[in-house]
Amino acid sequence: MMVVATENVPPRLRGRLALWLIEVRSGVYVGNYSVRVREMIWDQVAAGVEEGNAVMVWADPGDAGYDFRTIGENRRVPKDMDGVRLISFLPDTSG
């Protein structure tokens, strides 16, 4: 299984994702594809994200049972801690 969550992306990227995945909530897409198709979908996200951001999560046989990748500016930043990928939060600079 694979999940793509997007924020502030152009409508054309949302439409592109909807061709391959089911949009279960606004900006949240779910599907089940091979590694090759997953990489093609990520290439589409990377090419169309513009000022927005996105994360893709998929099932993986590693210790956590999943893996993920992100693109775009976001307060949540992936960190590798002794081989385990965790999320670190940057300070809120909006206020």
N, C-alpha and C positions, 0 to 999 in steps of 0.2 A: 504494500500500500504506500501511497505517496500523497502528501499534502503540500499545497502551495498557498501561502498567505501573503497578501499584498496590501500596501497602504499607499494612497496618493499616486497611483499609476495611471497612465492615460487610458481612456476607454478602448483604444485599439488593442492594447495589451490584454485588457480584460476580455475582449472579444476573442482574441487569439487563444487565450487559455480555455475559454468556454468551448472551443472546438474540440479540445482533447480531454478536458476534465469536467466534472460536475461542480457547479458553484453552489455549495451547501449553505453558505452565508455570504454576505457581501464581502468580496475580496478573498474568500476562502474556497479553494478548489481541491477536489479529491479525485484520485484515480489509481489505477494499478497497471503499471507498464514495465517493460523491460528496461535494463540499464541504458540501452541505446536510445530508446524513445525518451526516457527521463532526461538524458543529456541534451537531446534535441529541444525538449520543452524548456530546460534551463537556459539554453542558448537564446531562445525566444524571449525569456524573461530578462536576461542580461541585455539584450539588444533594445528592449522596449521600456525599461523601468524608468528612464529619464530622471526626474527629481524625486521619485517615490522610493520605496524600498520593498524588499520581498525576502521571504525565507522559504526554502523547500526542505521538507523532512520526509525520509523514506525508511522503510524497514531495512535493517542491516543485521548480519549475523554476529556483529561485535558484542562486546560486554553489555552495552546499553540497550541493544536491540533495535537501535535506530541510528541514523546519521543525518546531518543537515548541512546546508550552506546558506549564506546570506548575501545580499547585495543591497547597496544604498545606505544612506546615513540613518542610523537608529541608535537609541540609547542602549540597546541590548547588543553586546559585543561578544562573540564566541571567544573562549579562552581554553587552551589545552592545559590541563592540570594532570601531569603524570600519565598521559595517554587517555584521559577522560575529558571529553569536551563538555564544558559548562558555559553558562551565560553570566557575564559580568554587566552591571549597570553603570553607565556613565552618569555623572551629576546632571541634574535638570538645569539647563541654562536658559529656559524660556521665561523665567520670572525675574 
